Amino acid sequence: MGELYLRKEKSLWQTKKKLKRVFKSTKLKIILFVSILGFSYTFIFSSDSYLKIWSLEDKKEYLQRTYLEEEVQQKKISDSINALKNNDKFTIEKKAREKFSMTKQNETLYKILPKK
């Protein structure tokens, strides 16, 4: 009665033979191909794909850098505006000299032209 419930051990050779038979099956090859194709589609071409996430992260970094640069530039401009509004004589004189080529009395102005 004890022999009825014991499972016979399969030899290594029988197991390898079964595995070879399974891998030679065309159905399994088709299933593997379709599943690999499905996974590659989801990882590469879908809306949540790795490539899209990677490109969006690059775009995010670029936008953050641009935002910081623009913030610094805005700060400089607002400081310049505040200085002009508060009648800061040094800033007003500097802007007049740079932008409008104004000079003081008995002062000679030299302009350096860029090479063509």
C-alpha positions in Angstrom: 0.0 0.0 0.0 2.9 2.4 0.6 4.1 2.0 -3.0 0.8 3.4 -4.4 1.5 6.9 -3.0 5.2 7.2 -3.7 6.2 9.3 -6.7 8.8 7.8 -9.0 11.8 10.0 -9.5 12.5 11.0 -13.0 16.0 10.8 -14.3 17.9 13.9 -15.4 17.9 12.5 -19.0 14.1 12.4 -19.0 13.8 15.9 -17.8 16.2 17.2 -20.4 14.3 15.3 -23.1 11.0 17.0 -22.0 12.6 20.4 -22.0 14.0 19.9 -25.5 10.6 18.9 -26.7 9.0 21.9 -25.2 11.5 24.3 -26.7 11.1 22.8 -30.1 7.4 23.5 -30.0 6.4 26.2 -32.5 3.6 27.3 -30.3 6.0 28.2 -27.5 8.2 30.1 -30.0 5.2 32.1 -31.2 4.2 32.8 -27.6 7.7 33.9 -26.6 8.0 36.1 -29.7 4.6 37.8 -29.1 5.4 38.3 -25.4 8.8 39.8 -26.2 7.2 42.0 -28.8 4.6 43.2 -26.3 7.2 43.9 -23.6 9.4 45.8 -26.0 6.4 47.8 -27.2 5.5 48.8 -23.6 9.1 49.6 -22.7 10.0 51.5 -25.9 6.9 52.9 -27.7 4.1 53.3 -25.2 3.2 56.5 -23.5 5.0 55.5 -20.3 8.0 54.1 -22.1 11.6 54.4 -21.0 12.6 56.5 -24.0 9.8 59.0 -23.4 10.6 59.2 -19.7 14.2 59.8 -20.5 13.5 62.5 -23.0 11.1 64.2 -20.6 13.7 64.2 -17.8 16.2 65.9 -20.2 13.5 68.4 -21.1 12.8 69.0 -17.4 16.5 69.6 -16.7 16.8 72.0 -19.6 13.7 74.0 -18.5 14.9 74.2 -14.9 18.3 75.6 -16.1 16.5 78.1 -18.4 14.1 79.1 -15.6 17.1 79.8 -13.2 18.9 81.8 -15.9 15.7 83.8 -16.6 15.2 84.4 -12.9 18.7 85.8 -12.6 18.2 88.0 -15.6 14.8 89.2 -14.3 16.5 90.1 -10.9 19.2 92.1 -12.7 16.6 94.0 -14.7 14.3 94.7 -11.7 17.4 96.0 -9.7 18.3 98.3 -12.6 14.7 99.6 -12.8 14.6 100.2 -9.1 17.9 102.0 -9.2 16.6 104.3 -12.0 13.3 104.9 -10.2 15.1 105.8 -7.0 17.2 108.4 -8.9 20.5 106.6 -8.3 22.9 109.1 -9.9 25.6 106.5 -10.7 23.2 104.2 -12.5 21.6 107.0 -14.4 25.0 108.3 -15.5 26.1 104.8 -16.5 23.0 104.2 -18.6 23.3 107.6 -20.3 27.0 107.0 -21.2 26.5 103.5 -22.4 23.2 103.8 -24.3 23.3 107.4 -25.6 27.1 108.1 -25.7 26.7 111.1 -23.5 29.9 112.8 -22.1 30.7 115.3 -19.5 32.0 118.8 -20.4 35.6 118.8 -21.7 35.6 115.0 -22.0 36.6 113.1 -25.2 34.7 110.0 -26.3 36.4 107.1 -28.1 34.3 104.5 -29.8 35.9 101.2 -30.7 34.1 99.7 -33.8 33.9 96.0 -34.3 35.8 94.5 -37.2 33.8 93.6 -40.3 
